[in-house]
Amino acid sequence: MCLYTMGKFLMKRLPIELERSIIIHNVMRYSSSSSKPFESIPGLSSLPIIGPIHHFIPGIGSVGLRASFFELSKVLFEKYGSIVKLDGLLARASMVILYEPDHFEQIYRSEDSVAPSRPGFDTLVYYRTKLRKSTYDGVYGLTTAEGMQWRDFRTKVNPALLKPKLVKLYTPVLEEIAKDMVARLTMLKNDTYLQENLDLEITKWSLESIAVIGLGSRLGCLEDNLSEDHPARILIKCSQDIINLSWKLEFFPSLWKYYPTSNYKKIIKTFDLQWDTSAKFIEEARRIINGREHNIPEEDKSIIEKLLDIDDRVATMMANEMLLAGIDTVAFTTVALLYNLATNPKVQDKLREEIRLPEPKNRYLKACLKESLRLYPVIPANLRRTTKDHFVAGYHIPKGVDVIAPNEFLSRMDKNYPRASEFIPERWLVEKSDPIYYGNCHPMVTLPFGFGVRSCIGRRIAELEIEVFIKRLLNDVKVTWEGPPVQVISRVMNSFKKPYYFKFETAH
């Protein structure tokens, strides 16, 4: 600690990022000579082959089966402290959960080089790189690619997805979709159907929005009585089935690597169906682009059109991943924001006042979204797989270990945010001298879009979709919640336990 303090004193005139890097390097070098072995990190005991799985058996295990990763993080923290080891299960990598942001920052920054490792699901990796290798032809996308393959793909798609002009280009059409969605919610507002299906309706809106951005055309997701065999409905079901099946295959004992289990067969069929269905939409977008009789300005091209100019295979893969990973994530974030606004009516009224200004700046809207993401992130934790040795918290963490940052749990701790469990958008707007100012918290605590070069490439698009929809909805509609507090369930990503107790009424 003395070394750390000395480093801060000597580096206080340097930029904060350089300061952090130098201090972390010095602390790591100092710690390497006095660290305890990896095996001595506190954590759940393990059995041969099955690892610590017996601790999670309901009614028998010391931890039990928890509904959310937040609850699991809380139990392990209270039981073992600020660093917890979970040995690998059935040949999977061992995990270390770090509860001190300085500790996982040390590792994340050290690993944040050209292509930091964040492994995808084994089933999807196997599907793309082995089972359907000829289809993907070495282009594995952002969800499964690693190393320089990932870096090459990300470098190609960055210009099309990260330009600020996206806001100007897509806002008008997203406003049309939001208007249609508000009309649909207004029509269904007194229907008990929404208690069990609000997430489906919001997901339809999310898919319609991401499709118009990625493909340049609407899919018709918001039509009345959308049939089960409609391509848009198939994509939604595929996305949900992939999440549920991945949860069973990746986080519970499964022998799919040794023989094709029932769930393995189901997920392979679902991967095929998702790819084939999205490919039809992509081919239709390509047909429209190729059939155009005139050129359009570069700034008016859809994302897939920009990517087709660069690399045909990359364009197809990126569009496919947008239709897979970009719908449930946005839907959950939107429902979470609606819940926070419904249960905090004064905040909702204040936001509505901003929205109705002649030229709204959206500052309070953006603060509401940030605060909602702090409390209800889509992904409850971040992960990096170590590519080298690390020495942190007095322990040696070797290469090949998954280092977990339990960001949702940390974001709800009062030691990190005053009144952490409360929805207070003002914490993102107040002066630095205010006790609730968000900047008083360690910058690594809340990372809803990930960290570093592997942070979410769709952040700007997701925020735009949500902001446009919330502005349109709250201008016309008052949202209330008439039920018990919402409960979160973690199945790969967070979701809400049904039913939903929203009420939608005309706003005055």
HELIX and SHEET records of a PDB file:
HELIX    1   1 CYS A    2  LEU A   10  1                                   9    
HELIX    2   2 ILE A   16  SER A   31  1                                  16    
HELIX    3   3 PHE A   38  SER A   40  5                                   3    
HELIX    4   4 ILE A   53  PHE A   56  5                                   4    
HELIX    5   5 PHE A   69  TYR A   80  1                                  12    
HELIX    6   6 PRO A  101  GLU A  111  1                                  11    
HELIX    7   7 ASP A  122  TYR A  126  1                                   5    
HELIX    8   8 TYR A  127  LEU A  131  3                                   5    
HELIX    9   9 LYS A  133  TYR A  136  1                                   4    
HELIX   10  10 GLY A  141  THR A  144  1                                   4    
HELIX   11  11 GLY A  147  LEU A  161  1                                  15    
HELIX   12  12 LYS A  165  LEU A  188  1                                  24    
HELIX   13  13 TYR A  193  GLY A  214  1                                  22    
HELIX   14  14 PRO A  231  PHE A  251  1                                  21    
HELIX   15  15 SER A  262  ASN A  290  1                                  29    
HELIX   16  16 GLU A  298  ASP A  300  5                                   3    
HELIX   17  17 ILE A  303  LEU A  308  1                                   6    
HELIX   18  18 ASP A  312  ALA A  325  1                                  14    
HELIX   19  19 ASP A  328  ALA A  342  1                                  15    
HELIX   20  20 PRO A  345  ILE A  355  1                                  11    
HELIX   21  21 ARG A  363  LEU A  375  1                                  13    
HELIX   22  22 ASN A  407  SER A  411  1                                   5    
HELIX   23  23 PRO A  425  TRP A  428  5                                   4    
HELIX   24  24 TYR A  438  ASN A  440  5                                   3    
HELIX   25  25 GLY A  452  ARG A  454  5                                   3    
HELIX   26  26 ARG A  459  ASP A  476  1                                  18    
SHEET    1   A 4 ILE A  83  LEU A  86  0                                        
SHEET    2   A 4 MET A  95  LEU A  98 -1                                        
SHEET    3   A 4 ASP A 402  ALA A 405  1                                        
SHEET    4   A 4 ASN A 382  ARG A 385 -1                                        
SHEET    1   B 2 HIS A 390  VAL A 392  0                                        
SHEET    2   B 2 TYR A 395  ILE A 397 -1                                        
SHEET    1   C 2 VAL A 477  TRP A 481  0                                        
SHEET    2   C 2 PHE A 502  THR A 506 -1                                        
SHEET    1   D 2 VAL A 488  SER A 490  0                                        
SHEET    2   D 2 ASN A 494  PHE A 496 -1                                        
END                                                                             
